[in-house]
Amino acid sequence: MTDTPTQLFIGGAWVDAADGATMSVDDPATGEILCHVADAGPKDARLAEDAAVAAQEAWARTAPRARSEILRRAYELILERTDELAHLMTSEMGKPLAEARGEVAYAAEFFRWFSEEAVRIDGGGGVLPDGRNRMLLSRRPVGPCLLITPWNFPLAMGTRKIGPAIAAGCTMILKPAPQTPLSSLALAAILKEAGLPDGVLNVVTTSRAGEVCEPLLRGGRIRKLSFTGSTNVGRLLLAQCAEAVVRTSMELGGNAPFIVFEDADLDVAVDGAMLAKMRNMGEACTAANRFFVHHSVVEEFGRRLAERMGALVVGPGTRDGVDVGPLIDAAGRAKVAELVGDAVERGARVLVGGRTPEGPGCFYPPTVLSDVDPGSRLMDTEIFGPVAAILTFDDEDEVVRRANDTPWGLVGYVFTEGLDRALRVSERLEVGMVGLNTGLVSNPAAPFGGVKQSGLGREGGRVGIDEFLEYQYLAVPVR
Ligand code: NAP
């Protein structure tokens, strides 16, 4: 921890908050304070904005190849430091080290992907219908951006935004979640080492998100907000962006249905359920929230899932052999326990888990509930914990209707061996992504994002960079 930066990163320099404020970063496995980091206020945000605005013009003119090579170098540095970054992430966020290493690789991959995209920004042109006028199309960076990230994937949610912003030629201010600032600060140090010019990336850690971000969004100098977090906060930020007509990308919450048909391969379905439910201890926007299982296979599916979940080892993420770390904080754990309590009161059967353990740390056991009443609160709340809630269904129309009966639409999972049914049901689901006989959809080369109240825009894939680019059309009459 001794080498990890703990100050704000503004204009290429490490600085304290103007008023000297700091905030603690806690270890969710022990509840102990790991360290203190700078706690920025509005004045620091303005300095970061000044730095981003000042750097924008020169950065936009930088050769795409130069931007690409900075990203490529940063990708290599991240991989070289996998163990160091994984330990940092586990200590501030709790996920087991093996998962943290996986996230480091996933996060780095966004830099490699966008280093390749930086040199493929296209334009266009052509003869207009009158035959006389020509058009030239060029693509330009949207301008200084504000990037706001959540705590659940402390490194990857940052690189998924920073990668395309750098590739497109945008400058930026990153505001990470207050629970997990250290991964973002370590990332800033790596980008500086990789040659990123001063002012292109500024990192503002703060416990005063509203006070820091609102003036930036309303002020007219920030041209783009890229936000990942809950739907409620996203909605609030969209309203703030309306005033200065700030462009937005929104990666918001989910309420993923996980559908197991009677013709599914149950081994594949249970493997998929373990991934879709237990990645990141269930603290993922893509986490399966509602398991709809055909009545003819529900007993067998529930039994096998409970067996697998019950065999997982719970403990501090730094300990060897641990599969499930602590939840992010006491409030997160209390919410999970309340949702389980509500479901049980309404008649759910606990197949495994379901009891909050004693002792330090925010641990919650892997839990499987069956016979869940559709009116239970966890049906329309992101559980964000290791709890699988199983309901039954009888036919395809019914399950599609119930799966779509939610304001969210991020991802859905479908398990069936029938090709017709697989395609038919996937196309009928109101979601941005479908896992077909798989519990994992995230991939830097694929467009990630949702429909309905799960968000606007896509991150990653060929289209990820578009979120940070504008078209400029040049009208050229030829005499
Ligand atoms: P959150 O409470 O919405 O916070 C997300 C970020 O927004 C944090 O940095 C937070 O800082 C900041 N924030 C909160 N209020 C703000 C305000 N008024 N102005 C500016 N920033 C503000 O979400 P979370 O609990 O950290 O993360 C979990 C949520 O993220 C879940 O809903 C999950 O589904 C979603 N998520 C979505 C995706 C996706 O790609 N779709 C990926 C990961 C997570 P403070 O904590 O200081 O308020």
Boltz pocket constraint, residues with backbone or C-beta under 6 A from the ligand:
constraints:
  - pocket:
      binder: B
      contacts: [[A, 148], [A, 149], [A, 150], [A, 151], [A, 152], [A, 153], [A, 157], [A, 175], [A, 176], [A, 177], [A, 178], [A, 206], [A, 207], [A, 208], [A, 209], [A, 210], [A, 213], [A, 214], [A, 228], [A, 229], [A, 230], [A, 231], [A, 233], [A, 234], [A, 236], [A, 237], [A, 250], [A, 251], [A, 252], [A, 253], [A, 254], [A, 284], [A, 285], [A, 286], [A, 382], [A, 410], [A, 454], [A, 455]]
      max_distance: 6.0
